[in-house]
Amino acid sequence: MGEAPLVAGVELGGTKCICILARGPDDIEDRVQLPTTRPEETLSAIEAVLDRWSGFSALGIASFGPVSIDHASPLYGHITSTPKPGWAGQDVAARLKRHAGVPTGFHTDVVGAALAEARWGAAKGLADIAYATVGTGIGVGLIAGGKPVDGLTHSELGHLRPVRVLGDDWVGNCPYHGACLEGLAAGPAIAARTGIPGDQLAADDPAWDLIAHALGQLLHSLVLTGVPRRIVMGGGVMVGTDHLFPRVRAAMAKSLAGYVALPEVGDPETYVVPPALGGNAGPLGAIVLGAQALGVQLQTSFTTN
Amino acid sequence: MGEAPLVAGVELGGTKCICILARGPDDIEDRVQLPTTRPEETLSAIEAVLDRWSGFSALGIASFGPVSIDHASPLYGHITSTPKPGWAGQDVAARLKRHAGVPTGFHTDVVGAALAEARWGAAKGLADIAYATVGTGIGVGLIAGGKPVDGLTHSELGHLRPVRVLGDDWVGNCPYHGACLEGLAAGPAIAARTGIPGDQLAADDPAWDLIAHALGQLLHSLVLTGVPRRIVMGGGVMVGTDHLFPRVRAAMAKSLAGYVALPEVGDPETYVVPPALGGNAGPLGAIVLGAQALGVQLQTSFTTN
């Protein structure tokens, strides 16, 4: 890792910001946590942290979304729409890039975590992976050839509409789609359906089968993109619920029905795995984004493509 | 186009092969059509065509599938499994590359058509597109930054399982998944459900609403990948059924429910379009694949990413 550049990374989350100065997980020079409040206050506080640091050659920002990652758009680097007061339309990337004066990478927090898990975490050494977080929402980061899969915008695959379990006609709680994946299987959906928060719901509650089915459909869909050599599933619902992994893997295998006959997919225990980086995935993802803005692919052992 | 390399392109289809020697659609030096029979006979006939040609600097192959496009696999460039006699396990790319002695690109016929429509067709000038073919099967080619989105394998998004229309419990006819997209909306599924081939099914037949709903779910899913700036829909079911485009666009818009608030997606008539290259999309896609194997991005007006 002696070759890795020193990067300033910012994970801009909905409730807190984590700024790190690092080359990687084993070489973190500083780590500062700030509350996310109003934009002016928060961005000024981040700038003050950057002012204290020296020697970094790039900046990476992994932000809550939705954001614009479309380089062809004047809104590139902005948070586009959010219920968070003051943040809709906020230009994050250009402002912090101007302040830092170094090449700057910008993407969603979910893609950041995906990049970090691919580089240093549960999918280490793999260039093609998916990372799905199942928590207060469902987000997916898809990485191909070591880079985020995007174009017009970033993935919103947490809002796929899965086929339903026969007889389950609960309307779901996504304000846009009702019974999309997020409206069926995210934490608030579990609580809305059962009246009990997921972390208190008994392992034998029949609702888990419905949740596992929905998440199995997410995995089915991710496999069919052709991209992932491994799928990392994180977020509060997955990480806090050990019995869910075997169920979700089984739901995936049943749904695919042997259609993708590749050994990677055929071994669900190694194909669908929990994350390895915990709370550092987001800020470390910002480090990867910064390095990629320099044209440096931190991945040294990646499968070529 | 004076800068474009001369490329030998092969579209290897299930019933016929088209070989072209070309720089692009306006500069086709030769075009030869061969029947696809047994592998040895067909590949030898392709080699004989290549022997007659000179001056090409790359070879591109767009093949029926499934194929291995995983450079990390010893099966790269093989047709992996197919009911077509003799073709399962056939090494296509290495054999033809060895014979031609030039850099060789290889991918599915669907991805080939996607690349060609992005370069010269209905999505000309766009680096990030999706191409979906709805015919005897459903195939999807996703292109991001001018390159195919892939990794472990190629897209199989035609086998997504869409949410069903309330009250529709037809089991579908996909041998793996029953009521996946292909099992609900490909040509054979339409005929199996209604007893009438799609091209003879009356425009006011209620089955079309169910088919449009399923294809609307395909579009919903493709939009949520974040990739496409435009979606091209081709294949016999789409191209032969003019009334289907408005229905499919409406089904997409209804399903997304305003969630992806970008102007491109908000104008379904320009966002979801028929193909422009007809029967030449496949062989021209092979030309793009060959050029990409040379490291040449034929796309000159692509949106940068």
Interface residues (C-beta under 8 A of the other chain):
Chain A: H71 A72 T80 S81 A127 D128 I129 L142 A144 G145 V149 D150 G151 L152 T153 H154 S155 E156 L157 H159 L160 R161 P162 V163 R164 Y176 H177 A179 Q217 H220 S221 V223 L224 T225 G226 V227 P228 R229 S255 L256 A257 G258 Y259 V260 A261 L262 E264 V265 T303 T304 N305
Chain B: H71 A72 T80 S81 A127 D128 I129 L142 A144 G145 V149 D150 G151 L152 T153 H154 S155 E156 L157 H159 L160 R161 P162 V163 R164 Y176 H177 A179 Q217 H220 S221 V223 L224 T225 G226 V227 P228 R229 S255 L256 A257 G258 Y259 V260 A261 L262 E264 V265 T303 T304 N305
